[in-house]
Amino acid sequence: MRRGDLYRVAHPSRTEPKRSRVFVVVSRQILCDAADYSTVICAPVSSSRHGLATQVPVGEAEGLKHASAVHCDGLVSLPKTALTDYVGGLGPQKLAALHVALKVALDILD
């Protein structure tokens, strides 16, 4: 599991109307690798896109079927064991865009 990996998660929450949703791992790599941490922070991927600075456009190049966006305003903690259906990964440019979007979402701009 790596920061920037996309996974389809079945039944991510009780309130989620969809049977599955794609998430991007955004936790620091050291936490992804740590055996004593059972969860990672993830951002949901949605086909709805609003052009916000907290959204990163993704699509077929990242393993998805259609144009979507990573929504950094919707961060959640998910069990590592739920991230089993690997979809794809963000390339270097998309990872850089993810870092900027996370800074905007968390209001930690330099």
Residue pairs with C-beta under 8 A, 6 or more apart in sequence:
1 25
1 32
1 33
1 40
1 80
1 83
2 25
2 29
2 32
2 89
3 25
3 26
3 27
3 28
3 29
3 32
3 95
4 24
4 25
4 89
4 90
4 94
4 95
4 98
5 24
5 25
5 83
5 86
5 88
5 89
5 90
6 22
6 23
6 24
6 45
6 58
6 62
6 63
6 64
6 86
6 87
6 88
6 89
6 90
7 22
7 23
7 25
7 42
7 82
7 83
7 84
7 85
7 86
7 87
8 20
8 21
8 22
8 85
8 87
9 20
9 21
9 22
9 23
9 78
9 82
9 83
9 85
10 19
10 20
10 82
10 85
11 19
11 20
12 20
12 21
12 23
12 44
12 76
12 78
12 82
13 76
20 85
21 44
21 45
21 46
22 44
22 45
22 64
22 68
22 87
23 42
23 43
23 44
23 45
23 76
23 78
23 83
24 42
24 43
24 45
24 58
24 70
24 90
24 98
25 32
25 40
25 41
25 42
25 83
26 40
26 41
26 42
26 43
26 72
26 75
26 98
26 102
27 40
27 41
27 42
31 37
31 40
32 40
32 80
37 80
38 79
38 80
38 81
39 77
39 78
39 79
39 80
40 77
40 78
40 80
40 83
41 75
41 76
41 77
42 75
42 76
42 77
42 78
42 83
43 70
43 71
43 72
43 74
43 75
43 76
43 98
43 102
44 70
44 71
44 74
44 76
45 58
45 64
45 68
45 69
45 70
45 71
46 68
46 69
46 71
47 66
47 67
47 68
47 69
48 69
49 55
49 57
49 67
49 68
49 69
50 69
52 73
53 100
53 101
53 104
54 71
54 72
54 73
54 101
54 104
54 105
55 69
55 70
55 71
55 72
55 101
56 69
56 70
56 72
56 90
56 94
56 97
56 98
56 101
57 67
57 68
57 69
58 64
58 67
58 68
58 69
58 70
58 90
58 94
59 66
59 67
59 68
60 66
61 91
62 87
62 88
62 89
62 90
62 91
62 94
63 87
63 88
63 89
64 87
64 88
70 98
70 101
72 98
72 101
72 102
72 104
72 105
73 105
75 105
90 98
103 109
103 110
